[in-house]
Each structure stands twice: as C-alpha cells, then as structure tokens.
C-alpha cells in the first residue's frame, strides 16, 4: 500500500443545492492537503452522486467538474433511487478508478478531519475503516434513544453491525471489489460491509450539526430504513412469531382444559368481556404475524425480479479506469 494511492471521496447527494458549495470547498481543501502531504496520489477525486435531484444539485456538480476536472467528478442517476443505491452507484464507479474510497454524506455532519486517521489506518494494513461517532450529545433525546436502540436490537438479532457507525467509512479496492459481489436488491450497506471481511478498524469522530438544508431522513424514512436493516439480515422476527404462536397455542389448551373442568363442575358462566378480549388479542397477533411474514415475502419478490439497483445516466470524470 503505497503513499501514491488514488483516493475517491464518494458523496451521495439528494437536493443538496444549499450545502454543496461549502461541502465542495471544504473537501477540496482536504484533498489538496492530503496530496501535498504525500498521503494520496494526484489523481484523487471528489465524486458527487446526484440521486435524481430536481433542484440545482446536478448543475452545481457539472459546473464544479467543468472548472476543476482534476478535483471534482460526478455521477448522475436517471431517477431517485434512495441513499443506499446512490452510494453504491458511486462506489461501483470509483472501484475501477481508485485504490481507496471514502464515503460520506454531503451535509458536512461527518468530520472530514477524520479522513487523515482513516488513511493512516489504511496504510497500517486495514482494508475497511469505520467512522464511529464518539458521542450523540448533538442529537435530541428521541433520536439518540431510537438510534442507540436500533443498533442494540440489530446486535441482539445477531446482525454483525458496527455500533454508532453510519456510512462514513474507508474501503480498499479489494474490499470494494468483494462488496460488488453482493447482489441483493434490498441494500443495507451497514450490515453488508462487515460481511466482506478483511482487516478492519474504527476511527472515532464528533458529528456536527447539519451545515444547511433539511435532513433527508425524517422519522418515516428512518423507520423504513430500520425495518429494511432488520429484515434483510435476520430471520429472528419470524422465529419470534413462531414462538409466540406456540405459547398462545399452549395457553389456549390450558384455557380449554379449564373450561371443560368448570363446565362439569357446574361453575361455567358466559363472560362476554373475556371472550372479546381473547378474540381481539388473537386477531392482532395473527395480523402481526402475517405482516412480518409478508415483509420477508416482499423482499423475496423484489430479489427474484433482479431489477437494477440504479441506472447511471451520465458520468463526469477525467480519470480513466485503473487496471487491477
């Protein structure tokens, strides 16, 4: 792993016209600094991925590339495909052009100064370097509680996931090539990347407030993202439904035996409240079970169609593909 390795910083963008000018300025300074220090090669680039934005995001990226093609590159997706697919599109573009790739969000919440430590770790032999938040004091109580709860649930379900890590990470070329072997449509990169293997480590950083614009992950999307992560990497929810069904079946047998005994003992009374409560409880559990099973069936349905995860409309990059 030489000091002249080409680095690509992949930045997914969706409606980021407000923050892109500042993001590009800060990332350019960081890239130039790393090149001057000899940590990366002169062919390194910042690769913005436009995830089907309808605002000025792509025109801004295009102008950046026109002015400084040796610094900025761009990928334009044909339509909005979501953060994970946009990130994968950038990674798949960079894998043939770079030796190392760092992914981060466009909102400047990820501390770009952690890039230095990531590259140092790479030079020390690590193929994957995870950016991990050192604390969550800037989050609201609700967001901190739900986020930490999500990671704990994932770990309890047996999912190999790095605690307090989002998508701020470094990957070597061979790790990226291994990642490209994963073909699932339902993407949850935080769970897939640890399965790639290879030596890995973590770098801690403090996450800042969003520089400008609004979060692209409201509560509804966060819940959907969490559900995707859980159902994409663990079958334990289905097993929990099975155990719940067995438990309720055993309870119903006990209640049946009790009803027979009270009938013959002459103490039986018709209890409308208890009957209705039982019906509602059993009906709710059945619907819950069907919903969980249906979620898995829906994922199987999407996987079997093998539709493309993203379609690239155009690529702006002055670097050619590198031979392995």
C-alpha positions as CSV (number, residue, x, y, z in Angstrom):
1,X,0.0,0.0,0.0
2,X,1.9,2.9,-1.3
3,X,1.6,6.6,-0.5
4,X,0.6,7.4,-4.0
5,X,-2.7,5.5,-3.9
6,X,-5.6,7.2,-5.6
7,X,-8.4,8.2,-3.3
8,X,-12.0,8.8,-4.3
9,X,-14.4,10.5,-1.8
10,X,-17.9,9.4,-2.7
11,X,-20.7,11.8,-1.7
12,X,-24.3,10.9,-2.4
13,X,-26.4,14.0,-2.9
14,X,-30.2,14.5,-2.9
15,X,-31.5,18.0,-3.1
16,X,-28.2,19.4,-1.7
17,X,-28.0,22.7,-3.6
18,X,-27.8,24.7,-0.4
19,X,-24.8,22.8,1.1
20,X,-22.9,21.7,-2.0
21,X,-20.8,25.0,-2.5
22,X,-19.5,24.8,1.1
23,X,-19.1,21.0,1.0
24,X,-17.1,21.1,-2.2
25,X,-14.9,23.9,-0.8
26,X,-14.0,22.0,2.4
27,X,-13.5,18.7,0.6
28,X,-11.2,20.3,-2.0
29,X,-9.1,21.8,0.8
30,X,-8.8,18.4,2.5
31,X,-8.0,16.6,-0.8
32,X,-5.2,19.1,-1.7
33,X,-3.8,18.9,1.8
34,X,-3.6,15.1,1.7
35,X,-1.9,15.3,-1.8
36,X,0.6,17.8,-0.5
37,X,1.4,15.6,2.5
38,X,2.0,12.7,0.1
39,X,-0.7,10.5,1.7
40,X,-2.6,10.1,-1.6
41,X,-1.9,10.4,-5.3
42,X,-2.5,13.4,-7.5
43,X,-5.2,11.5,-9.4
44,X,-7.5,11.6,-6.3
45,X,-11.0,13.0,-6.8
46,X,-14.2,14.0,-5.1
47,X,-17.1,12.1,-6.7
48,X,-20.6,13.6,-6.1
49,X,-23.5,11.3,-6.9
50,X,-26.8,13.0,-7.9
51,X,-29.6,10.8,-6.7
52,X,-32.2,12.1,-9.1
53,X,-32.5,15.6,-7.5
54,X,-34.9,18.0,-9.2
55,X,-33.2,21.2,-7.9
56,X,-29.8,22.6,-8.9
57,X,-27.7,19.8,-7.4
58,X,-26.6,18.3,-10.7
59,X,-26.0,21.7,-12.4
60,X,-23.7,22.6,-9.5
61,X,-21.8,19.3,-9.8
62,X,-21.4,19.8,-13.5
63,X,-20.0,23.3,-13.0
64,X,-17.6,22.1,-10.4
65,X,-16.3,19.5,-12.8
66,X,-16.0,22.0,-15.7
67,X,-14.0,24.4,-13.6
68,X,-11.8,21.8,-11.9
69,X,-11.9,18.4,-13.6
70,X,-8.8,17.3,-11.7
71,X,-10.7,17.7,-8.4
72,X,-14.4,17.1,-9.0
73,X,-16.2,14.2,-10.7
74,X,-19.9,13.4,-10.9
75,X,-22.4,10.6,-11.4
76,X,-25.9,11.4,-12.4
77,X,-28.6,8.8,-11.7
78,X,-31.6,8.6,-14.1
79,X,-34.0,8.9,-11.2
80,X,-34.1,8.9,-7.4
81,X,-33.1,5.5,-6.0
82,X,-32.5,6.3,-2.3
83,X,-29.4,6.9,-0.4
84,X,-28.0,3.4,-0.3
85,X,-28.4,2.8,-4.0
86,X,-26.9,6.2,-4.8
87,X,-23.9,5.4,-2.6
88,X,-23.5,2.0,-4.2
89,X,-23.6,3.7,-7.7
90,X,-20.7,6.0,-6.6
91,X,-18.8,3.1,-5.1
92,X,-19.2,1.0,-8.3
93,X,-18.0,3.9,-10.4
94,X,-15.0,4.5,-8.1
95,X,-13.9,0.9,-7.8
96,X,-12.3,0.8,-11.2
97,X,-10.6,4.2,-10.8
98,X,-9.4,4.3,-7.2
99,X,-7.2,2.4,-4.8
100,X,-9.1,3.6,-1.8
101,X,-12.6,5.0,-1.4
102,X,-14.1,7.0,1.4
103,X,-17.9,7.5,1.6
104,X,-19.6,10.3,3.5
105,X,-22.8,12.4,3.4
106,X,-23.0,15.8,1.8
107,X,-24.4,17.7,4.8
108,X,-20.9,18.2,6.5
109,X,-22.0,16.4,9.7
110,X,-19.2,13.9,9.2
111,X,-15.9,15.4,10.4
112,X,-13.7,15.5,7.3
113,X,-10.6,15.7,9.6
114,X,-11.2,12.0,10.4
115,X,-10.1,11.3,6.8
116,X,-6.5,11.6,7.8
117,X,-6.8,9.0,10.5
118,X,-8.7,6.7,8.1
119,X,-5.9,6.9,5.5
120,X,-3.2,6.3,8.2
121,X,-5.1,3.2,9.3
122,X,-5.3,2.0,5.6
123,X,-1.5,2.5,5.3
124,X,-1.2,0.4,8.5
125,X,-2.8,-2.6,6.8
126,X,-6.6,-2.1,7.3
127,X,-8.9,-2.6,4.3
128,X,-12.0,-1.2,6.0
129,X,-12.0,1.7,8.4
130,X,-15.3,2.6,10.0
131,X,-16.1,6.2,11.1
132,X,-17.8,5.8,14.5
133,X,-19.5,8.6,16.4
134,X,-17.8,9.2,19.8
135,X,-21.0,10.7,21.3
136,X,-24.5,11.8,20.4
137,X,-24.9,14.9,22.5
138,X,-26.0,17.0,19.5
139,X,-29.0,14.7,18.9
140,X,-32.4,15.1,20.5
141,X,-33.3,12.6,23.3
142,X,-35.8,10.9,20.9
143,X,-33.2,10.5,18.1
144,X,-30.5,9.3,20.5
145,X,-32.8,6.8,22.1
146,X,-34.1,5.4,18.9
147,X,-30.7,5.3,17.2
148,X,-29.0,3.5,20.0
149,X,-32.0,1.2,20.4
150,X,-31.8,0.3,16.7
151,X,-28.1,-0.7,17.0
152,X,-28.8,-2.8,20.1
153,X,-31.8,-4.5,18.5
154,X,-29.7,-5.3,15.4
155,X,-26.9,-6.8,17.6
156,X,-29.4,-8.7,19.7
157,X,-30.8,-10.2,16.5
158,X,-27.3,-11.5,15.5
159,X,-26.5,-8.9,12.9
160,X,-22.8,-8.0,12.5
161,X,-23.0,-4.2,12.7
162,X,-20.7,-1.6,14.0
163,X,-22.3,0.4,16.8
164,X,-22.8,4.1,16.1
165,X,-21.5,3.8,12.5
166,X,-23.5,5.2,9.6
167,X,-21.9,5.2,6.1
168,X,-18.8,7.2,6.8
169,X,-16.1,4.6,6.0
170,X,-12.9,3.9,4.1
171,X,-12.6,0.8,1.9
172,X,-9.7,-0.5,-0.1
173,X,-10.1,-1.5,-3.7
174,X,-10.0,-5.2,-2.9
175,X,-12.7,-4.7,-0.2
176,X,-14.8,-2.8,-2.7
177,X,-14.4,-5.5,-5.3
178,X,-15.6,-8.0,-2.8
179,X,-18.6,-5.7,-1.9
180,X,-19.6,-5.7,-5.6
181,X,-20.1,-9.5,-5.4
182,X,-23.1,-9.0,-3.2
183,X,-26.1,-8.9,-5.5
184,X,-29.1,-8.2,-3.2
185,X,-31.6,-5.6,-4.2
186,X,-32.6,-4.7,-0.6
187,X,-29.5,-2.8,0.3
188,X,-28.3,-2.2,3.9
189,X,-24.6,-1.4,3.5
190,X,-24.0,-1.0,7.2
191,X,-24.8,-4.7,7.5
192,X,-23.3,-5.9,4.2
193,X,-19.8,-4.3,4.6
194,X,-18.9,-6.2,7.8
195,X,-19.6,-9.4,5.9
196,X,-16.9,-8.6,3.3
197,X,-14.2,-9.5,5.9
198,X,-10.6,-8.3,5.5
199,X,-8.8,-6.4,8.3
200,X,-10.9,-3.6,9.7
201,X,-10.7,-1.0,12.5
202,X,-12.6,2.1,13.7
203,X,-11.9,5.9,13.8
204,X,-13.9,8.0,16.2
205,X,-15.2,11.5,15.4
206,X,-17.7,14.0,16.7
207,X,-20.7,14.6,14.4
208,X,-21.6,18.2,13.8
209,X,-24.9,19.9,13.1
210,X,-26.1,20.0,9.5
211,X,-24.5,23.0,7.8
212,X,-27.5,23.9,5.7
213,X,-30.7,22.5,4.2
214,X,-33.0,19.9,5.8
215,X,-32.5,16.3,6.8
216,X,-33.4,13.8,4.1
217,X,-34.2,11.2,6.7
218,X,-37.4,12.1,8.5
219,X,-39.0,9.7,11.1
220,X,-40.9,7.8,8.4
221,X,-37.8,7.1,6.4
222,X,-35.8,6.2,9.5
223,X,-38.4,3.6,10.5
224,X,-38.4,2.2,7.0
225,X,-34.6,2.1,6.9
226,X,-34.6,0.3,10.3
227,X,-37.1,-2.3,9.1
228,X,-35.1,-2.9,6.0
229,X,-32.0,-3.4,8.0
230,X,-33.6,-5.9,10.4
231,X,-35.5,-8.0,7.8
232,X,-32.6,-8.0,5.4
233,X,-30.2,-9.6,7.9
234,X,-32.1,-11.6,10.4
235,X,-34.8,-14.2,10.4
236,X,-35.3,-14.0,14.2
237,X,-38.5,-11.9,13.9
238,X,-40.1,-14.9,12.1
239,X,-38.8,-17.2,14.8
240,X,-40.3,-14.9,17.4
241,X,-43.6,-15.2,15.7
242,X,-43.3,-19.0,15.8
243,X,-42.5,-19.0,19.5
244,X,-45.4,-16.6,20.2
245,X,-47.7,-18.9,18.2
246,X,-46.6,-21.9,20.2
247,X,-47.0,-20.0,23.5
248,X,-50.5,-18.9,22.6
249,X,-51.4,-22.4,21.5
250,X,-50.3,-23.8,24.8
251,X,-52.3,-21.1,26.6
252,X,-55.4,-21.9,24.6
253,X,-55.0,-25.6,25.5
254,X,-54.8,-24.7,29.2
255,X,-57.9,-22.5,28.8
256,X,-59.7,-25.3,27.0
257,X,-59.0,-27.7,29.9
258,X,-60.0,-25.1,32.4
259,X,-63.3,-24.5,30.5
260,X,-64.1,-28.3,30.4
261,X,-63.4,-28.6,34.2
262,X,-65.6,-25.6,35.1
263,X,-68.3,-26.9,32.8
264,X,-68.5,-30.3,34.5
265,X,-68.2,-28.6,37.9
266,X,-71.2,-26.5,37.1
267,X,-69.4,-23.2,37.6
268,X,-69.4,-22.0,34.0
269,X,-70.6,-18.5,33.2
270,X,-70.7,-16.8,29.8
271,X,-68.1,-13.9,30.0
272,X,-68.5,-11.6,27.1
273,X,-65.6,-9.3,28.1
274,X,-63.1,-12.1,28.4
275,X,-64.3,-13.7,25.1
276,X,-64.0,-10.4,23.2
277,X,-60.6,-9.7,24.7
278,X,-59.3,-13.1,23.6
279,X,-60.7,-12.6,20.1
280,X,-59.0,-9.2,19.7
281,X,-55.7,-10.5,21.1
282,X,-55.6,-13.5,18.8
283,X,-56.7,-11.5,15.8
284,X,-54.0,-8.8,16.5
285,X,-51.3,-11.4,16.9
286,X,-52.3,-13.1,13.7
287,X,-52.2,-9.9,11.7
288,X,-48.8,-9.1,13.2
289,X,-47.5,-12.5,12.2
290,X,-48.9,-12.1,8.7
291,X,-47.3,-8.7,8.4
292,X,-43.9,-9.9,9.4
293,X,-44.0,-12.9,7.1
294,X,-45.3,-10.7,4.4
295,X,-42.3,-8.3,4.8
296,X,-40.0,-11.2,4.1
297,X,-42.1,-12.5,1.2
298,X,-42.0,-9.0,-0.3
299,X,-38.2,-9.0,-0.1
300,X,-38.1,-12.3,-1.8
301,X,-40.3,-11.0,-4.5
302,X,-38.1,-8.0,-5.1
303,X,-34.9,-10.1,-5.1
304,X,-36.3,-12.6,-7.7
305,X,-37.1,-9.8,-10.2
306,X,-33.5,-8.8,-10.3
307,X,-34.2,-5.3,-11.3
308,X,-31.2,-2.9,-11.5
309,X,-30.5,-1.2,-8.2
310,X,-29.6,2.1,-10.0
311,X,-29.2,3.4,-13.6
312,X,-26.4,5.8,-14.3
313,X,-27.4,8.5,-16.8
314,X,-24.0,10.1,-17.1
315,X,-20.6,10.2,-15.6
316,X,-18.2,13.2,-15.4
317,X,-14.7,12.1,-14.6
318,X,-11.3,12.9,-16.1
319,X,-9.7,9.7,-14.7
320,X,-9.8,6.5,-16.7
321,X,-10.3,3.1,-15.3
322,X,-7.4,1.5,-13.4
323,X,-6.2,-2.0,-14.1
324,X,-6.2,-4.3,-11.1
